[in-house]
């Protein structure tokens, strides 16, 4: 055996069932393992039996071979996990042969398998009441991960890093079971940043006296992003793209220009947003703030269905509208009057699938409308202001919008971002704890902590809200206007600990929340983009209310919400947390190109190509016109009655053909709607 073993680096002994496991190592690798039994003699304990272990079999050896191995070993180590009596007995045996040995702290799991694995205070990992080596701890964690459903490489790496950092296996496995250990869930902190901008004094602004008087009564100076905008030509009529984090004061930039120009008789203000809920809130804010100076009205997407104009006053000084509401007015030839200022809030919507190309087209059509009126009655055209908190390519976007870029990177309050793993049932339990903990705390400014929970369906909004112990409410586009306003009012009064919402709040509805919780990382059946994610987490923490914002991602391992999703939720989580902001660009396929070209022909006739050419996306105009002619949506460069109906109702070509097919089959209107819904779900 001595010839087979060669050099012996370490001979390691560990007590097991009254005997001793022996491991022989060379260059860090185990050469073999054996079992040693001792017997009592007049000279003290001596080897009685020595058996080499080969898989499940044992090969007896002469006990003297153990002594030979021990004498040739560079070092002899005894496991600290061996009982005091066991250590004393084996040490006495070795002393009898004048062999030195040290007792060392080793991994119990390794020792029980006959492996020599010394551990130190820096490497030992607590597991129940034992301490084990990192390799064994990782294997135990892998077993737990397999039981939890399996995580992706990035998630496993994250947990392994945490394991080595905190050196406690139980804390990590508890994290997989929904425990909220803040030292472990914390992914990072986005610190508050302050840019040194000399503030513009409101008394120095060249504004209409009525507006200036109101502003000087509200505050002495502008916020940094507002000051930058004014210094770069805002009040001179320059077009601007303003990119700045949530709660830094972007909205007032549009208000300053728009209200001032309206009061000076330079045309009305159009303030445009993507969602009805947001438009309703903006209308109310404008009436509360400027209602004694200007008339305020609203035009939202519902107008294209009923078109009764019940709340819309075309002669008003300020029109708050959704993109679709204003676009419908353009597509149907409505007179919007002289437009002095156009504010496009959430301009990053340009990158979204269906909504993106419609916003791109609407901007081109609205510019065409303003140009046609220019020169009449002294009207000099509109100033365009685009607002966003999240743009990955601001320079490119500003250049193509022909606007001055005002970029301000200050974050008013720090945001802690936390990540934990939980299945669907555990998520609601965790959300309940997070909401309770946040609402039971107060900021230094005296405000309770309040939570926005984002989820992926209206049904889930109600489900979560019902299970929260503290007062909460669902909030989504399916609620009527009165109920949404009630929720907004209750949240603003701190009567609600939480609101549970879909994408409706992501675009900027004003809820001063200190905490944002992601129940899912999907909206509907699509994963969030980095841009959408940043928009949503940016709702956490307001400088006038809170000392910091807190964000929690509740991630279900190996989970998808639709079979079309290629990534799992844990993969998406790390993509979002580590990802870079996507570029804002509008991409056209032939269907989108045909839809916008039809709308441009309806609005501008022969000038449609010019409208297409100045849109942000590359529109294949020739192919689109060819298809519109083939489908009989246009005759020459005029829309046919069918084409007018299609564009009036914002139908894609596929939807138009599906409806026509159902009509030809004599399908009941209700069945037709159901058929369209099923097509959308399948798509």
Order of alpha helices (4+ residues) and beta strands (2+ residues): alpha-beta-beta-beta-beta-beta-alpha-beta-alpha-beta-alpha-beta-beta-alpha-alpha-alpha-alpha-beta-alpha-alpha-beta-alpha-beta-alpha-beta-alpha-beta-alpha-beta-alpha-beta-alpha-beta-beta-alpha-beta-alpha-beta-alpha-beta-beta-beta-beta-alpha-beta-alpha-alpha-alpha-alpha-beta-beta-alpha-alpha-alpha
